[in-house]
Structures are given as structure tokens and as C-alpha cells.
């Protein structure tokens, strides 16, 4: 299950089991992902929560399992397995058969502080399972939860999440409800056996052009993962509040477009320009932006859904020579969602065609509003949270997520800083790091 032999000593004594819901879901209950969900089926979210010893005090393995049993009563669809419809061209659906999620137990030779400060950020991937769906869909769990006991007495909780279930905002809510369950809190309404994501959106007018943000690949049949297009590398860095303030002041001198430039737009623009400068003539003029869709909020906090905004931007000028404010303005002003076009494109052949969104273009993902630090035990939030995505295209992905406060007792409040995670072709990473030093990153 782990993919880096030279790092095996970091995580060891791995044990695998299954955990299901406490109650039986019933017969013939199905969950039907919509077209936007199916557009994301080759992608996976990996989220790692670092919890210190004080936060998990009293959380025995038995109590953890009991909390998971109760929690999964409300998320029974995540315990199901995929099937293909015989009546709808092989369209995938989830049979809610209570097969459960995979539960991974492991130990680590490193402390929490050592993991957080580790220069090789890709090592944090060892704390979360690398499962994918298929090649036998009927046996493939949609969710893995890895619990790694750290040397200091703390814990790393790794969520491996099939993106077809929902976006990062759904995934963070999913985990926050686990924390509530462990704290003895139950939802005010009973589990519903009639869950389904919103119906597929029908465009208001015919769509003639295929969206720039999605790319047809494969087909890959029942093995839902795109092979690595090249050797990819992962690198994360913490941009502290003072760094952001200094960067905003330095790059907003003109006071003509955006003042000050907001963190996501600022960091994305800096990285976009830096990548363009090292690409030697093959600039990424078209990029994809993914963020929370403010235009269609979800009323049910427990709903699983791919509700993210997906849009694309094309720069009609040299990105490498552009001012950061110009690029930030393009990112800030992106307002045309391509969700309708994506749904229509996937709906033409939902059972046979495969697509990628992450990495089809250079992709900037705004996770600032994902409530990762809402995972509170006894009122204490995680010390640190990091996030990765798998199943991406060669153009790569940049994730911008919230950072915790330095005050450990109140980590749920952002300090104004951000965690930036780059997942890009390995061949460009060394040069990119050097280029980013120009901006103090």
C-alpha cells in the first residue's frame, strides 16, 4: 500500500481492517453520483491531520471505533461499493451494501514536530493510504482512514478520499462530523436512506465549445486512476502572515488593479509567473481555477457533493513578463463557471468515457474555506493539516489551504498564513524553488 521503500522505516507495523456502520442500511439502497461527480472519478484527495498528545488523550482504539460506527450511520454511501448500471449504458452507481471503509493502523518512528518540520514534504504521503478504485470496483472501498501512532504520543489521521464522493469541502465536513461523533454529538435528524446528489444540470443554452478545464483521457475501464504522465514531485511550504504582508506590499505598489492582492490570488499569480519563466518558451497561458462555489451553497452540512467552482483563464500576453497584479486580477475576476459544460460533456457517455480536471491545465485550487481545522476533539483542533491530490495530469496542481495559528490551543483560527502544496513534474521542481526564492517563498 505504500510506495516508497526507502522510507519504510518512517511508518511500520501496518495493519488493515474494515469498519462499517452500526446499523444495517437495508436492501436495494443505491446512491447515484451525478455527472459532475463522475467527472472527478479519476481523482483522489489525501488529507493528513496531525493531532498532539493532549488532543487525543483518552481516545482509545475502542472509543475511536465506536465513534466511527455511529458516524457511518449518517454516511452509509461512503461504505458502499461501485456497480455499473445495465440499463443506463454502464453508468456507475454506489450500492449501499455496508461493506465499510478500510481502517489502517500504523506506527511511526518520528514525533509530530519532526513530521511537520520534515523538509521532504512528500514523506507525509506515508501517513495516508494510496488506494484507488478498481480494477475490481465491486471490492474497492471508497474511503480509507489511516491512524498512525507517533513517537511523541500524538497521532496522524490520514483520510484517503475518492473524489467522486465529493469535493474538499465535503471531505472536511465528513471528518468534522467524525470529531463530533467522538465528542458524543449526534445530528439532530435521523439518517436518511433517500440521499442523492442534485440532478444533473441542464444548460440554459446549447454548448458548442468543450470546456478548457477538462480533458478526455483513457479509457481506463474499471481501474479509476490515470497513470502518472511523468515523474511527479510534491513540495509544501508555509507562508507566514508577515511574509504575506510583505509580499502584498511589494507587489501592489501600482495600486491600480487590486489593493491589496488577496492571498490565494497573490500566491497563485507568483507561482504561475515563476512556472512560466522556467518553461523556456512553453508558457502555461491557460490555467484552471477551482474554489468553493459561492453561487450554489449547500444547505445540508452532511451532503456529499462535488460542488466546487471550476473555471479557466487564458492570458493573452506573456505570463513570464507580466506584472503579478495583472495575473492576480485574471485569477480574481474568473467568474464563468464551466460546470454546465462539464456536466453535459460527461453526460454524453457516463459509462465509458474518462476525464481529468486536476492537471489538465496548470490548476490552482483554493481550499482556504475548507474547514480542516474544524476537526476538534475536546475543543482542540489539529496542530497541522496538509492535503494532496492524486490522479492528476502533467500540467500539475497548486493547492492553497489554511494554516493554523501559532497558538496551539486555538489552532482552528487562521493566522492569516497559508500552506501551499505544489504537485508538479519533478524535472522542474528544483528550478521552481529557486525562482520562488525571489519572492521570499
Secondary structure, 3 states (H helix, E strand, C coil): CCCCHHHCCCEEEEEEEEECCCCCCCCCCEECCCHHHHHCCCCEEEEEEEECHHHHCCCCHHHHHHHHHHHHCCCHHHHCEEEECCCCCCCEEEECCCCCEEEEEEEECCCHHHHHHCCCHHHHHHHCCCCCECCCHHHCCCEEEEEEECCCCCEEEEEEEEHHHCCHHHHHHHHHHHHHHHCCCCCCCCCCCCCCCCCCCCCCCCCCCCCCCCEEECCCCCCECCCCCCCEEEEEEEECHHHHHHHHHHHCCCCCCCCCCCHHHHHHHHHHHHHHHHCCCCCCCEEEEEECCHHHCCCCCCCCCCCCEEEEEECCCCCCCCCHHHHHHHHHHCCCCCHHHHHHHHHCCCCCCEEECECCEEEEEEECCCCHHHCCECCECCCEEEEEEECCCCCCEEEEEECCCCCHHHCCCCCCCEEEEEEEEHHHHHHHHHHHHHHCC
